[in-house]
Amino acid sequence: SGSWVGPSGVTKIKVEAWGGGGGGGAGSASDFAPGGGGGGYGQEIATVTPGNTLTVTVGSVGTAGTYSCGNGNSGGTTSVTGMGSPASISAIGGGGGLGCRSNNCDGNGAGGTSSATINITGQAGECGYATGHSNGGGAGNGGQGGVPGRNGSGVYVRASGIAPGGGGSGSYGAWGTPVGSGDGATGRVVIYY
């Protein structure tokens, strides 16, 4: 996050924005929890005035739910304001996965969207009950969701989303062993001129 000052002679820019990824839900020793959603992606061509300052806010990480059964947190919204037309662009972060869904295939973190002319919605987090593990959702045109792996005991382990904007994995408790869920990834802004 910060600011960007329009260089001399520059009157038009292209902005890309990704929202932050949602955190995965936390399970228990016997319950699945779904992954967090990927952040939305937006791309916009905007007019600017040389010397004007744009305010840039990069969407924060959606933190994972805490063991046991905690809900994941939504990723932060990314925005650029102070442009001419349009005046701003925003990309919404992915939703957090809900904790302890047991045999219910719901509570997946929703994918984020954007306000831009080119808008790609992030993928929703996966349902652990249906797949045996809970991948996070990929960001729109961006980072991959967290894909949990297995440790030497064959138990799934947490995985955070990949920047920009990937959702964190949900958790799966197997054989009485708690497994943590993953954080989403931070958003991003790229300005071309």
GUKEBA-40199 format. One record per atom (N, C-alpha, C, O): x, y, z; atom name. Coordinates in nm, 2 decimals. Each point is the difference from the previous one (the first is absolute). Last residue first. Layout:
N
       xx       yy       zz   site
        X        Y        Z     CA
...
end
This chain:
193
       xx       yy       zz   site
     0.22     0.25    -1.76      N
    -0.01     0.12    -0.06     CA
     0.10     0.02    -0.11      C
     0.01     0.10    -0.07      O
    -0.26    -0.45     0.48      N
     0.08     0.01    -0.12     CA
    -0.03     0.14    -0.06      C
    -0.11     0.05     0.00      O
     0.06    -0.34     0.50      N
    -0.04     0.12    -0.08     CA
     0.10     0.01    -0.12      C
     0.12     0.00     0.02      O
    -0.31    -0.38     0.38      N
     0.10     0.03    -0.10     CA
    -0.05     0.12    -0.08      C
    -0.11    -0.01    -0.05      O
     0.01    -0.27     0.55      N
    -0.04     0.11    -0.09     CA
     0.12     0.02    -0.10      C
     0.11     0.00     0.05      O
    -0.32    -0.40     0.34      N
     0.10     0.06    -0.08     CA
    -0.06     0.11    -0.09      C
    -0.11    -0.01    -0.04      O
     0.02    -0.35     0.52      N
    -0.04     0.05    -0.13     CA
     0.12     0.07    -0.07      C
     0.11    -0.02     0.04      O
    -0.06    -0.39     0.33      N
    -0.02     0.14    -0.02     CA
    -0.04     0.03    -0.14      C
     0.03    -0.07    -0.09      O
    -0.14    -0.42     0.29      N
     0.11     0.08    -0.04     CA
    -0.03     0.15    -0.01      C
    -0.12     0.03    -0.02      O
    -0.10    -0.42     0.37      N
     0.00     0.05    -0.14     CA
     0.12     0.08    -0.03      C
     0.08     0.02     0.09      O
    -0.07    -0.41     0.29      N
    -0.03     0.14    -0.03     CA
    -0.02     0.02    -0.14      C
     0.06    -0.07    -0.09      O
    -0.15    -0.42     0.32      N
     0.10     0.09    -0.05     CA
    -0.05     0.14    -0.02      C
    -0.12     0.02    -0.02      O
     0.02    -0.45     0.40      N
    -0.04     0.05    -0.13     CA
     0.10     0.11    -0.05      C
     0.08     0.05     0.08      O
     0.01    -0.49     0.26      N
    -0.03     0.14    -0.01     CA
    -0.04     0.03    -0.14      C
     0.03    -0.07    -0.10      O
    -0.08    -0.40     0.38      N
     0.08     0.06    -0.11     CA
    -0.05     0.14    -0.02      C
    -0.12     0.03    -0.01      O
     0.09    -0.47     0.40      N
    -0.05     0.13    -0.05     CA
     0.10     0.05    -0.11      C
     0.12    -0.01     0.02      O
    -0.23    -0.51     0.13      N
     0.11     0.10    -0.01     CA
    -0.05     0.13    -0.05      C
    -0.04     0.00    -0.12      O
    -0.20    -0.43     0.16      N
     0.01     0.07     0.13     CA
     0.11     0.10     0.00      C
     0.02     0.06     0.11      O
    -0.13    -0.31    -0.50      N
     0.05    -0.09     0.10     CA
     0.02     0.07     0.13      C
     0.10    -0.03     0.08      O
    -0.17     0.38    -0.43      N
    -0.01    -0.14    -0.03     CA
     0.07    -0.08     0.12      C
     0.10     0.04     0.05      O
    -0.31     0.48    -0.21      N
     0.05    -0.08     0.11     CA
    -0.01    -0.15    -0.03      C
    -0.11    -0.05    -0.02      O
     0.14     0.52    -0.28      N
    -0.06    -0.13     0.00     CA
     0.07    -0.07     0.12      C
     0.12    -0.02     0.00      O
    -0.19     0.56    -0.23      N
     0.07    -0.10     0.07     CA
    -0.08    -0.13     0.01      C
    -0.13     0.00    -0.01      O
     0.18     0.42    -0.38      N
    -0.07    -0.04     0.12     CA
     0.08    -0.11     0.07      C
     0.10    -0.05    -0.05      O
     0.15     0.42    -0.27      N
    -0.07    -0.13     0.01     CA
    -0.08    -0.01     0.13      C
     0.03     0.06     0.10      O
     0.05     0.42    -0.35      N
     0.07    -0.10     0.08     CA
    -0.08    -0.13     0.00      C
    -0.12     0.00    -0.01      O
     0.13     0.37    -0.41      N
    -0.06    -0.03     0.13     CA
     0.08    -0.11     0.07      C
     0.07    -0.08    -0.06      O
     0.13     0.47    -0.29      N
    -0.05    -0.14     0.01     CA
    -0.06    -0.02     0.14      C
     0.04     0.05     0.10      O
     0.17     0.38    -0.30      N
    -0.14    -0.03     0.03     CA
    -0.05    -0.14     0.01      C
    -0.12    -0.02     0.00      O
     0.59     0.16    -0.25      N
    -0.10     0.08     0.07     CA
    -0.13    -0.06     0.02      C
    -0.06    -0.06    -0.09      O
     0.39    -0.19     0.25      N
    -0.02     0.13    -0.04     CA
     0.00     0.01    -0.15      C
     0.08    -0.07    -0.07      O
    -0.22    -0.37     0.37      N
     0.11     0.06    -0.07     CA
    -0.04     0.14    -0.05      C
    -0.11     0.02    -0.06      O
    -0.08    -0.32     0.50      N
    -0.02     0.03    -0.13     CA
     0.13     0.07    -0.06      C
     0.09     0.04     0.07      O
    -0.05    -0.40     0.33      N
    -0.05     0.13    -0.02     CA
    -0.01     0.03    -0.15      C
     0.06    -0.07    -0.08      O
    -0.09    -0.40     0.38      N
     0.07     0.07    -0.11     CA
    -0.07     0.14    -0.02      C
    -0.12     0.01    -0.01      O
     0.15    -0.49     0.38      N
    -0.05     0.13    -0.04     CA
     0.08     0.05    -0.12      C
     0.12    -0.03    -0.02      O
    -0.17    -0.50     0.11      N
     0.06     0.12     0.07     CA
    -0.04     0.12    -0.07      C
    -0.03     0.00    -0.12      O
    -0.12    -0.56     0.18      N
     0.00     0.12    -0.08     CA
     0.05     0.12     0.09      C
    -0.03     0.00     0.12      O
     0.17    -0.52    -0.05      N
    -0.10     0.09     0.04     CA
     0.02     0.13    -0.08      C
     0.11     0.05    -0.03      O
     0.17    -0.46     0.03      N
    -0.11     0.00    -0.09     CA
    -0.11     0.09     0.03      C
    -0.11     0.00    -0.05      O
     0.55    -0.06     0.25      N
    -0.10    -0.09     0.06     CA
    -0.12    -0.01    -0.09      C
    -0.10    -0.06     0.04      O
     0.47     0.35    -0.14      N
     0.05    -0.14     0.00     CA
    -0.10    -0.10     0.05      C
     0.01    -0.12    -0.02      O
    -0.24     0.56    -0.17      N
     0.13    -0.02     0.07     CA
     0.04    -0.14     0.00      C
    -0.07    -0.09    -0.07      O
    -0.24     0.38    -0.30      N
     0.00    -0.10     0.11     CA
     0.14    -0.01     0.06      C
     0.10     0.01    -0.07      O
    -0.37     0.42    -0.18      N
     0.07    -0.12    -0.03     CA
    -0.02    -0.10     0.11      C
    -0.08     0.02     0.09      O
    -0.21     0.43    -0.30      N
     0.06    -0.07     0.11     CA
     0.07    -0.13    -0.05      C
    -0.05    -0.07    -0.09      O
    -0.04     0.54    -0.15      N
    -0.03    -0.14    -0.03     CA
     0.06    -0.08     0.12      C
     0.13    -0.01     0.00      O
    -0.29     0.56    -0.12      N
     0.08    -0.09     0.07     CA
    -0.04    -0.15    -0.02      C
    -0.12    -0.02     0.01      O
     0.02     0.39    -0.39      N
    -0.04    -0.03     0.13     CA
     0.09    -0.10     0.07      C
     0.07    -0.08    -0.07      O
     0.10     0.41    -0.33      N
    -0.06    -0.13     0.03     CA
    -0.04    -0.01     0.14      C
     0.06     0.06     0.09      O
     0.00     0.42    -0.37      N
     0.07    -0.10     0.07     CA
    -0.09    -0.13     0.03      C
    -0.12     0.01     0.01      O
    -0.05     0.32    -0.40      N
     0.11     0.02     0.10     CA
     0.05    -0.13     0.06      C
     0.02    -0.10    -0.07      O
    -0.43     0.23    -0.20      N
     0.12     0.03    -0.08     CA
     0.12     0.02     0.08      C
     0.09     0.08    -0.03      O
    -0.47    -0.13     0.34      N
    -0.03     0.03    -0.14     CA
     0.13     0.05    -0.07      C
     0.06     0.09     0.04      O
     0.01    -0.42     0.37      N
    -0.04     0.14    -0.02     CA
    -0.04     0.02    -0.15      C
     0.04    -0.08    -0.09      O
    -0.09    -0.40     0.36      N
     0.09     0.09    -0.08     CA
    -0.05     0.13    -0.02      C
    -0.12     0.02    -0.02      O
    -0.01    -0.35     0.44      N
    -0.04     0.04    -0.13     CA
     0.11     0.08    -0.06      C
     0.07     0.08     0.07      O
     0.02    -0.48     0.29      N
    -0.05     0.13    -0.01     CA
    -0.03     0.04    -0.14      C
     0.04    -0.06    -0.09      O
    -0.08    -0.45     0.28      N
     0.09     0.10    -0.06     CA
    -0.06     0.14     0.01      C
    -0.12     0.01     0.01      O
     0.06    -0.49     0.26      N
    -0.07     0.13    -0.02     CA
     0.10     0.10    -0.06      C
     0.07     0.07     0.07      O
    -0.17    -0.65    -0.03      N
     0.08     0.11     0.05     CA
    -0.06     0.13    -0.05      C
    -0.10     0.00    -0.08      O
    -0.13    -0.39     0.01      N
     0.10    -0.06     0.09     CA
     0.10     0.09     0.04      C
     0.09    -0.03     0.09      O
    -0.49     0.11    -0.38      N
     0.13    -0.03    -0.06     CA
     0.09    -0.08     0.09      C
     0.10    -0.05    -0.05      O
    -0.55     0.20     0.18      N
    -0.02    -0.05    -0.14     CA
     0.14    -0.05    -0.05      C
     0.00    -0.10    -0.08      O
    -0.03     0.32     0.50      N
    -0.07    -0.13     0.01     CA
     0.00    -0.07    -0.14      C
     0.01    -0.12    -0.01      O
     0.18     0.57     0.06      N
     0.08    -0.12     0.05     CA
    -0.07    -0.13     0.00      C
     0.06    -0.10    -0.03      O
    -0.12     0.54    -0.29      N
    -0.07    -0.06     0.11     CA
     0.08    -0.13     0.04      C
     0.02    -0.09    -0.08      O
     0.18     0.56    -0.17      N
    -0.06    -0.13    -0.01     CA
    -0.06    -0.05     0.13      C
     0.03     0.04     0.11      O
     0.01     0.49    -0.28      N
     0.07    -0.11     0.07     CA
    -0.07    -0.13    -0.02      C
    -0.12     0.00    -0.02      O
     0.05     0.39    -0.35      N
    -0.04    -0.04     0.13     CA
     0.09    -0.11     0.06      C
     0.06    -0.07    -0.08      O
     0.10     0.43    -0.30      N
    -0.06    -0.13     0.02     CA
    -0.04    -0.01     0.15      C
     0.06     0.05     0.09      O
    -0.04     0.44    -0.34      N
     0.09    -0.11     0.06     CA
    -0.08    -0.13     0.01      C
    -0.12     0.00     0.01      O
     0.00     0.38    -0.39      N
    -0.03    -0.04     0.14     CA
     0.10    -0.11     0.04      C
     0.03    -0.09    -0.07      O
     0.02     0.50    -0.29      N
     0.01    -0.15     0.01     CA
    -0.02    -0.04     0.15      C
     0.08     0.04     0.09      O
    -0.15     0.41    -0.45      N
    -0.02    -0.05     0.14     CA
     0.01    -0.15    -0.01      C
    -0.08    -0.06    -0.07      O
     0.15     0.56    -0.21      N
     0.04    -0.15    -0.01     CA
     0.00    -0.05     0.14      C
     0.08     0.04     0.08      O
    -0.22     0.38    -0.08      N
    -0.06    -0.04    -0.12     CA
     0.03    -0.15    -0.03      C
    -0.08    -0.07    -0.05      O
     0.09     0.20     0.57      N
     0.06     0.04    -0.13     CA
    -0.07    -0.04    -0.12      C
    -0.09    -0.09     0.01      O
     0.04     0.01     0.49      N
    -0.09     0.11    -0.06     CA
     0.05     0.04    -0.14      C
    -0.06     0.08    -0.07      O
     0.10    -0.58     0.33      N
     0.06     0.13    -0.01     CA
    -0.10     0.10    -0.07      C
    -0.10    -0.05    -0.06      O
     0.13    -0.46     0.38      N
    -0.03     0.07    -0.13     CA
     0.07     0.13    -0.01      C
     0.08     0.03     0.09      O
    -0.02    -0.54     0.22      N
    -0.03     0.14    -0.01     CA
    -0.03     0.05    -0.14      C
     0.03    -0.07    -0.10      O
    -0.14    -0.43     0.32      N
     0.10     0.08    -0.07     CA
    -0.04     0.14    -0.01      C
    -0.11     0.04     0.00      O
    -0.03    -0.38     0.41      N
    -0.04     0.05    -0.13     CA
     0.11     0.08    -0.07      C
     0.09     0.06     0.07      O
    -0.07    -0.48     0.31      N
     0.02     0.14    -0.02     CA
    -0.03     0.05    -0.14      C
     0.05    -0.06    -0.10      O
    -0.30    -0.36     0.33      N
     0.12     0.03    -0.08     CA
     0.01     0.15     0.00      C
    -0.10     0.08    -0.02      O
    -0.27    -0.35     0.22      N
     0.10     0.09     0.08     CA
     0.13     0.03    -0.07      C
     0.09     0.06     0.06      O
    -0.36    -0.53    -0.15      N
    -0.04     0.15    -0.01     CA
     0.10     0.08     0.08      C
     0.10    -0.06     0.06      O
    -0.23    -0.45    -0.10      N
     0.09     0.06    -0.10     CA
    -0.04     0.14    -0.03      C
    -0.06     0.03    -0.10      O
     0.02    -0.39     0.54      N
    -0.07     0.10    -0.08     CA
     0.10     0.06    -0.10      C
     0.10     0.05     0.04      O
    -0.02    -0.37     0.32      N
    -0.03    -0.06    -0.12     CA
    -0.08     0.09    -0.09      C
    -0.05    -0.04    -0.10      O
     0.35     0.27     0.45      N
    -0.03    -0.14     0.01     CA
    -0.04    -0.07    -0.13      C
     0.09     0.01    -0.09      O
     0.07     0.45     0.22      N
    -0.12    -0.02    -0.08     CA
    -0.05    -0.15     0.01      C
    -0.10    -0.03    -0.06      O
     0.46     0.38     0.29      N
    -0.07    -0.12     0.04     CA
    -0.13    -0.02    -0.07      C
    -0.11     0.01     0.06      O
     0.29     0.48    -0.13      N
     0.06    -0.11     0.08     CA
    -0.09    -0.12     0.02      C
    -0.13     0.02     0.00      O
     0.16     0.35    -0.43      N
    -0.06    -0.02     0.13     CA
     0.06    -0.12     0.07      C
     0.05    -0.09    -0.06      O
     0.19     0.44    -0.30      N
    -0.07    -0.13     0.01     CA
    -0.05    -0.02     0.14      C
     0.06     0.05     0.10      O
     0.02     0.44    -0.35      N
     0.06    -0.10     0.09     CA
    -0.08    -0.13     0.00      C
    -0.12     0.01    -0.01      O
     0.14     0.36    -0.41      N
    -0.06    -0.03     0.13     CA
     0.08    -0.11     0.07      C
     0.06    -0.08    -0.06      O
     0.17     0.43    -0.30      N
    -0.08    -0.12     0.01     CA
    -0.06    -0.02     0.14      C
     0.06     0.05     0.10      O
     0.04     0.45    -0.30      N
     0.07    -0.12     0.04     CA
    -0.09    -0.12     0.01      C
    -0.13     0.02     0.01      O
     0.08     0.42    -0.35      N
    -0.04    -0.05     0.13     CA
     0.08    -0.13     0.03      C
     0.02    -0.08    -0.09      O
     0.09     0.53    -0.21      N
    -0.01    -0.14    -0.01     CA
    -0.03    -0.06     0.14      C
     0.08     0.02     0.09      O
    -0.12     0.49    -0.38      N
     0.02    -0.08     0.12     CA
    -0.01    -0.15    -0.03      C
    -0.07    -0.03    -0.10      O
     0.14     0.59    -0.10      N
    -0.02    -0.14    -0.03     CA
     0.02    -0.08     0.13      C
     0.09     0.04     0.08      O
    -0.20     0.51    -0.26      N
     0.06    -0.10     0.08     CA
    -0.02    -0.14    -0.06      C
    -0.08    -0.02    -0.09      O
    -0.06     0.43    -0.13      N
     0.07     0.06     0.12     CA
     0.07    -0.10     0.08      C
     0.10     0.03     0.07      O
    -0.17    -0.09    -0.61      N
    -0.08     0.01     0.12     CA
     0.08     0.05     0.12      C
     0.12     0.00     0.00      O
    -0.01     0.26    -0.23      N
    -0.11    -0.08    -0.04     CA
     0.04    -0.14    -0.04      C
     0.08    -0.02    -0.09      O
     0.21     0.30     0.37      N
    -0.10     0.09    -0.06     CA
    -0.12    -0.07    -0.03      C
    -0.10     0.01     0.07      O
     0.41    -0.15     0.36      N
     0.01     0.01    -0.15     CA
    -0.10     0.09    -0.05      C
    -0.09     0.05     0.07      O
     0.14    -0.20     0.39      N
     0.06     0.13    -0.04     CA
     0.03     0.01    -0.14      C
     0.06     0.10    -0.05      O
    -0.06    -0.58     0.33      N
    -0.09     0.12    -0.01     CA
     0.08     0.12    -0.04      C
     0.12     0.01     0.01      O
    -0.11    -0.59     0.04      N
     0.08     0.12    -0.05     CA
    -0.10     0.11    -0.02      C
    -0.10    -0.01    -0.07      O
     0.11    -0.50     0.36      N
    -0.06     0.11    -0.07     CA
     0.11     0.10    -0.04      C
     0.10     0.01     0.05      O
    -0.24    -0.54     0.19      N
     0.10     0.08    -0.06     CA
    -0.07     0.12    -0.08      C
    -0.10    -0.02    -0.06      O
    -0.05    -0.31     0.51      N
    -0.03     0.07    -0.13     CA
     0.11     0.08    -0.05      C
     0.06     0.08     0.08      O
    -0.02    -0.53     0.25      N
    -0.03     0.14     0.00     CA
    -0.03     0.05    -0.15      C
     0.04    -0.06    -0.09      O
    -0.15    -0.45     0.30      N
     0.11     0.08    -0.05     CA
    -0.04     0.15    -0.01      C
    -0.12     0.03    -0.02      O
    -0.13    -0.37     0.37      N
     0.01     0.05    -0.14     CA
     0.12     0.07    -0.03      C
     0.06     0.07     0.09      O
    -0.08    -0.46     0.29      N
    -0.03     0.14    -0.02     CA
     0.01     0.04    -0.15      C
     0.08    -0.06    -0.07      O
    -0.21    -0.44     0.34      N
     0.10     0.08    -0.07     CA
    -0.04     0.15    -0.02      C
    -0.12     0.02     0.00      O
    -0.07    -0.35     0.40      N
    -0.02     0.05    -0.13     CA
     0.12     0.07    -0.05      C
     0.07     0.07     0.07      O
    -0.07    -0.47     0.31      N
     0.00     0.14    -0.02     CA
    -0.03     0.03    -0.15      C
     0.05    -0.07    -0.09      O
     0.01    -0.37     0.34      N
    -0.13     0.04    -0.06     CA
    -0.01     0.15    -0.02      C
    -0.11     0.06    -0.02      O
     0.48    -0.24     0.36      N
    -0.07    -0.07    -0.10     CA
    -0.13     0.07    -0.04      C
    -0.06     0.07     0.08      O
     0.49     0.11    -0.15      N
    -0.05    -0.13     0.04     CA
    -0.06     0.01     0.14      C
     0.06     0.07     0.09      O
    -0.05     0.35    -0.45      N
     0.08    -0.07     0.11     CA
    -0.06    -0.13     0.04      C
    -0.13    -0.01     0.00      O
     0.12     0.30    -0.50      N
    -0.07    -0.03     0.13     CA
     0.09    -0.08     0.10      C
     0.09    -0.07    -0.04      O
     0.14     0.40    -0.33      N
    -0.07    -0.13     0.02     CA
    -0.08    -0.01     0.12      C
     0.03     0.07     0.10      O
     0.08     0.40    -0.37      N
     0.06    -0.10     0.09     CA
    -0.09    -0.12     0.02      C
    -0.12     0.00    -0.01      O
     0.19     0.36    -0.40      N
    -0.10    -0.05     0.08     CA
     0.06    -0.11     0.09      C
     0.04    -0.10    -0.05      O
     0.23     0.53    -0.17      N
    -0.02    -0.14     0.01     CA
    -0.13    -0.03     0.08      C
    -0.02     0.06     0.11      O
     0.04     0.42    -0.35      N
     0.08    -0.08     0.10     CA
    -0.04    -0.15    -0.01      C
    -0.09    -0.04    -0.07      O
     0.08     0.45    -0.32      N
    -0.08    -0.08     0.09     CA
     0.09    -0.10     0.08      C
     0.09    -0.06    -0.04      O
     0.05     0.56    -0.14      N
     0.01    -0.14    -0.04     CA
    -0.07    -0.09     0.10      C
     0.02     0.01     0.12      O
    -0.04     0.53    -0.30      N
    -0.02    -0.09     0.12     CA
     0.00    -0.14    -0.05      C
    -0.08    -0.04    -0.08      O
     0.21     0.57    -0.10      N
     0.00    -0.14    -0.03     CA
    -0.01    -0.08     0.13      C
     0.08     0.02     0.09      O
    -0.16     0.51    -0.32      N
     0.01    -0.08     0.12     CA
    -0.02    -0.15    -0.03      C
    -0.10    -0.04    -0.06      O
     0.28     0.49    -0.25      N
    -0.09    -0.11     0.02     CA
     0.03    -0.07     0.13      C
     0.11    -0.02     0.04      O
     0.01     0.53    -0.25      N
     0.03    -0.11     0.09     CA
    -0.11    -0.10     0.00      C
    -0.11     0.04     0.04      O
     0.28     0.35    -0.42      N
    -0.10    -0.04     0.10     CA
     0.05    -0.12     0.07      C
     0.07    -0.09    -0.06      O
     0.17     0.28    -0.31      N
     0.03     0.06     0.13     CA
    -0.10    -0.03     0.11      C
     0.02     0.02     0.11      O
    -0.18    -0.07    -0.62      N
     0.14     0.00     0.05     CA
     0.02     0.08     0.13      C
    -0.05     0.11     0.01      O
    -0.41    -0.36    -0.13      N
     0.06     0.14    -0.02     CA
     0.15    -0.01     0.05      C
     0.02    -0.04     0.11      O
    -0.37    -0.36    -0.32      N
     0.07     0.06     0.12     CA
     0.05     0.13    -0.04      C
     0.02     0.04    -0.12      O
    -0.38    -0.48    -0.05      N
     0.07     0.13    -0.03     CA
     0.06     0.05     0.13      C
    -0.06    -0.03     0.11      O
    -0.03    -0.51    -0.24      N
    -0.05     0.12     0.06     CA
     0.08     0.12    -0.04      C
     0.12     0.00    -0.03      O
    -0.24    -0.56    -0.04      N
     0.07     0.11    -0.06     CA
    -0.06     0.12     0.05      C
    -0.12     0.02     0.00      O
     0.13    -0.54     0.23      N
    -0.07     0.13    -0.05     CA
     0.10     0.09    -0.07      C
     0.11     0.01     0.04      O
    -0.22    -0.53     0.22      N
     0.09     0.07    -0.09     CA
    -0.08     0.12    -0.06      C
    -0.11    -0.02    -0.05      O
     0.08    -0.38     0.49      N
    -0.05     0.10    -0.09     CA
     0.10     0.07    -0.08      C
     0.12     0.01     0.05      O
    -0.26    -0.47     0.30      N
     0.10     0.07    -0.09     CA
    -0.07     0.10    -0.08      C
    -0.11    -0.03    -0.05      O
     0.03    -0.26     0.56      N
    -0.04     0.04    -0.13     CA
     0.11     0.07    -0.08      C
     0.09     0.05     0.06      O
     0.00    -0.44     0.33      N
    -0.03     0.14    -0.02     CA
    -0.04     0.03    -0.15      C
     0.04    -0.06    -0.09      O
    -0.11    -0.43     0.33      N
     0.10     0.09    -0.06     CA
    -0.05     0.14    -0.02      C
    -0.12     0.02    -0.01      O
    -0.05    -0.37     0.41      N
    -0.02     0.04    -0.14     CA
     0.12     0.09    -0.05      C
     0.06     0.07     0.08      O
    -0.04    -0.47     0.32      N
    -0.04     0.14    -0.03     CA
    -0.01     0.03    -0.14      C
     0.07    -0.07    -0.09      O
    -0.15    -0.44     0.29      N
     0.10     0.10    -0.02     CA
    -0.06     0.14    -0.02      C
    -0.12     0.02    -0.02      O
    -0.11    -0.42     0.33      N
     0.03     0.04    -0.14     CA
     0.11     0.11    -0.01      C
     0.03     0.06     0.10      O
    -0.11    -0.48     0.27      N
    -0.03     0.14    -0.02     CA
     0.04     0.05    -0.13      C
     0.11    -0.05    -0.05      O
    -0.21    -0.45     0.36      N
     0.06     0.08    -0.11     CA
    -0.04     0.14     0.01      C
    -0.09     0.04     0.08      O
     0.11    -0.41     0.34      N
    -0.08     0.08    -0.10     CA
     0.09     0.07    -0.10      C
     0.11     0.04     0.03      O
     0.02    -0.31     0.36      N
    -0.08    -0.09    -0.08     CA
    -0.08     0.08    -0.10      C
    -0.08    -0.06    -0.08      O
     0.40     0.25     0.39      N
     0.06    -0.13    -0.02     CA
    -0.09    -0.09    -0.09      C
     0.05    -0.10    -0.05      O
    -0.13     0.60    -0.04      N
     0.03    -0.06     0.13     CA
     0.06    -0.14    -0.03      C
     0.04    -0.03    -0.12      O
    -0.05     0.51    -0.19      N
    -0.08    -0.11     0.04     CA
     0.03    -0.05     0.14      C
     0.05     0.08     0.08      O
    -0.02     0.42    -0.36      N
     0.06    -0.10     0.08     CA
    -0.09    -0.11     0.03      C
    -0.12     0.02     0.04      O
     0.16     0.34    -0.48      N
    -0.07    -0.04     0.12     CA
     0.08    -0.11     0.08      C
     0.07    -0.07    -0.06      O
     0.17     0.43    -0.29      N
    -0.08    -0.12     0.01     CA
    -0.06    -0.02     0.14      C
     0.05     0.05     0.10      O
     0.05     0.44    -0.34      N
     0.06    -0.11     0.08     CA
    -0.09    -0.12     0.00      C
    -0.12     0.01     0.00      O
     0.15     0.37    -0.41      N
    -0.06    -0.04     0.12     CA
     0.07    -0.11     0.08      C
     0.06    -0.09    -0.07      O
     0.17     0.46    -0.28      N
    -0.07    -0.13     0.01     CA
    -0.06    -0.02     0.13      C
     0.06     0.04     0.11      O
     0.01     0.45    -0.36      N
     0.07    -0.10     0.08     CA
    -0.08    -0.13     0.01      C
    -0.13     0.00    -0.02      O
     0.09     0.33    -0.42      N
    -0.03     0.00     0.15     CA
     0.07    -0.11     0.07      C
     0.06    -0.09    -0.06      O
     0.09     0.36    -0.40      N
    -0.04    -0.13     0.06     CA
    -0.04     0.02     0.14      C
     0.08     0.06     0.08      O
     0.01     0.26    -0.56      N
    -0.01    -0.01     0.14     CA
    -0.05    -0.14     0.04      C
    -0.09    -0.05    -0.07      O
     0.31     0.41    -0.35      N
    -0.04    -0.14     0.03     CA
    -0.01    -0.01     0.15      C
     0.09     0.05     0.07      O
    -0.08     0.37    -0.46      N
     0.01    -0.04     0.13     CA
    -0.05    -0.15     0.01      C
    -0.11    -0.03    -0.05      O
     0.30     0.44    -0.32      N
    -0.07    -0.13     0.02     CA
     0.02    -0.05     0.14      C
     0.12     0.00     0.04      O
    -0.12     0.53    -0.26      N
     0.07    -0.11     0.06     CA
    -0.09    -0.13    -0.01      C
    -0.12     0.01    -0.02      O
     0.19     0.55    -0.17      N
    -0.07    -0.12     0.00     CA
     0.08    -0.12     0.05      C
     0.12    -0.01    -0.03      O
     0.05     0.46    -0.02      N
    -0.14     0.03     0.02     CA
    -0.09    -0.12     0.00      C
    -0.12     0.01     0.03      O
     0.66     0.20     0.01      N
    -0.08    -0.13     0.00     CA
    -0.14     0.04     0.03      C
    -0.03     0.06     0.11      O
     0.40     0.26    -0.12      N
    -0.04    -0.04    -0.13     CA
    -0.08    -0.13    -0.01      C
    -0.05    -0.04    -0.10      O
     0.33     0.12     0.54      N
    -0.02     0.10    -0.10     CA
    -0.04    -0.06    -0.14      C
     0.07    -0.09    -0.04      O
    -0.17    -0.22     0.47      N
     0.11     0.07    -0.06     CA
    -0.04     0.11    -0.10      C
    -0.11     0.00    -0.05      O
    -0.16    -0.18     0.49      N
     0.00    -0.01    -0.14     CA
     0.12     0.08    -0.06      C
     0.01     0.11     0.03      O
    -0.04    -0.36     0.45      N
    -0.01     0.13    -0.06     CA
     0.01    -0.01    -0.15      C
     0.10    -0.05    -0.05      O
    -0.24    -0.28     0.50      N
     0.07     0.00    -0.13     CA
    -0.03     0.14    -0.06      C
    -0.12     0.04    -0.01      O
     0.11    -0.33     0.53      N
    -0.05     0.10    -0.10     CA
     0.08    -0.01    -0.12      C
     0.11    -0.05    -0.01      O
    -0.24    -0.33     0.41      N
     0.08     0.13     0.00     CA
    -0.07     0.09    -0.10      C
    -0.12     0.01    -0.01      O
     0.16    -0.58     0.16      N
    -0.08     0.12     0.00     CA
     0.09     0.12     0.00      C
     0.11     0.00     0.04      O
end
